[in-house]
C-alpha cells in the first residue's frame, strides 16, 4: 500500500528545489506578494508561511521510518509480513538519503526567503536564487566621518556607536536595524553606491 506511493514523494523531492526557485521568482511580482501576504495573515494558518507548507511533505518520510522501526520491533522474525516491512523500511531510508541531499541544496534559498520576510518592505536581491548566504552577525557602526571625529574629540564628545545586524552574501552585505517587533530595517551606509547594500567588499 505504501511503496507504490513512494514515486509521488520521489517526484516531489526531486522538484522541491525548483519549487522554491519559482516561489522566489514569483515574489518579485507585486500582485503575487500582495495576495500571498493577505492569505498568510489569516488566523487559521497560525503564522505558517507558504515555504512551511512546501516543506511539510519532506517531514513525512522520517515519520514513516520511525513507525516502521517500531512495528519491526514488535513483529516476530517468522511473521509473514516481516520481509514486507523490512523492504518498506529500506526503500524509505533510501528516499530519506535523497531528501537529505535535496534539503542541503535548498537550504540557501530557504534562508534567503526567510531573511527577506524579516526585512520591512522586502529586499529584491534576496529573491535572486544565485545569491548565496555566507553568514550573519552583529557589527558596531561608528557614526560620523574622520572630520567630525576630530571635532568631537576637541569638544570632549564621544563617538556614537550603534549595533547593526549584518547579513553577508556572495555579492552583497546588508546592514539593518532591528525594531521591537523583530522586523529588520535596511539602513543607509555613506560612501557606498546603495542606501542598503554594499558590493565588491574586501576583508
N, C-alpha and C positions, 0 to 999 in steps of 0.2 A: 504493500500500500504506500509506504513512504518513499522507497527508492525510485519509482517511476517519476515522482515529483521533483527529484533532485535536478533534473535538467532545467527546471524553471529557476532554481536557485543558482545553478551554474551560469545560466544566461544573465541573471541579474548581477551576480558578482562580476562577471566579465565586462558588463557595461556600466558598473557603478561609477567608475572614474569619469566616463563620458557624461553621465547624468549630472554630475557636479559641474563639469565644464559648461554644459548647456545652461545650467542654472546661473552660473557666473556671467555668461553672455546675456541671458535674459534680464539680469538685474541691472544692466546698463540702459534699459529702456524705462523711462519714467512711468509710463502707464502700467507696466508689469510690476514695478516696485510699489506703486500706489495700491494696486489690487492685492498684492501679497501682504502688504502692511495691514490693510483692512481685515483680511482674513485671519492673519496671525494674531490680531488683537482680540479675537473672540475669546470669551472666558472659557469656553468648552475645550480649548486647546491647552489651557493651563500653562501658557508660556512656551509651549513647544513650537519649534520652527519647522519649515519645510525640509531643511537639511536633516533634522532629527528624524522625521518620518522616512526620508530616503535611506537612512541608516538602519532603521528598525529591522528589516528583513535580514540584515547581516548578523543580528544578535540571536536569531532563532536557532541557527545551526549549532552553536555551542550548547544551547539548552537541550537540544535533541540528543547530543552526545552524552551529556550528563545523565539524561533519562535512561539512555541505553546502558550506560555503565551500571546504573542502579538496578535495572532489570536483569542484567547479566549476573550481578552479584547475588541475586535471589533465584536464578534459573539453574537447575541441576545440569551437570555436564552431559547427561544422557537424554536430556529433554529434546523432543522432536523439533523445537523452534530455536534451539541453541545456535546452530550454524547460521540460521537466517539473521538472528540478532547480531552475531559477530560480523557477518558480512555487511549489515547495515551500518554498524559502528565504523568499520574500516572505510566504507565509502564516504561517510560523513566526516571522518577525520581527514581524509584526503581533500575534501571540499574545504574544510576548515583551514588547511595549509594554504590553499589557493586564496582564500579570503584574507589570510594574514598578509600575503604579498600585496593584494589589492588595497588593503587598508593603509599599508605603508606608502603606496603610490598616491593615494587620495588625501593623506593627512595634510599635505601642504595646502591643497585647495580648501579643505575644511577650516584650517587655521586662518587663511586669508579671509574667507567668508565670515568667520566668527569675529575677527578683528574689525572688518568693515561694518558689521552690525553695531559694534560698540561705539563707532565714531558718529557723532551728531552730524547729520547731513550726508553721511556716507563718504566714501573715498574711491573714486573710479579706478585708480591704479591697482587697487587690491582685487579688482574684478578681472585682471589680466591673469589668465591661468599659467602663464610662463613666469610670473613674478614669484620668486622663491623666498619664503620666510627663512631668516637666519637666526635671529634671537631678539629678545625684548628685555627691558630692564628700566631702571630709574637712572636719570642723569641730573646733575646740578647745573643749571644755567646761570651764569653771572650776567646780570643785566647791565647794559651800558658799554660804550667803547673805551679805547685807551685814553682819549682826551677827557672824557667825563670821569674816568677812574682817577686821573691825576688831580682833577678839580675837586673831586670828593675827598681825596687824601689831604689836600691843603686845607679843606674846610673841616676836616676831622670827621667826615661821614664815612660810614662803612658801605661796602658794595652790597647790593641786593642779590641774594642767592635764592633761586626758586627750584623746586624739584619738578622735573618733567618726566613723562612716560615716553620712552624711546622704543620704536619698532624698526628693526633693521632688516632690509630685504636686499636682494641681489643688486638692484639698481637704484633703490631709494632708501631714505631714512626719514621716518615720521617722528615729529616731536609733538606731544599732546599734553594737555592738562586734563585732570580727571575731576569731574563735578561730584557733588554729594550723592547724586542718583546713580553714579557709576559710569555715566556716559563720558566718552573722550571727546575733546575739542582740539582740533588742529590749530597750531599757533604759527605766527609769522616768525621767520628767522632772518634777520638782516644780513645782507651780503650774499644771499642765495637767490637763484632765479625764480623760486616759487615761494608763496607765503607759507606753505606747509610741508614741503619736502625738499630734500637735498639730493643731488645726483653727482655721480663720479667722485664719491668720497674716497679719502685715503686715511689710513691709520698707521 
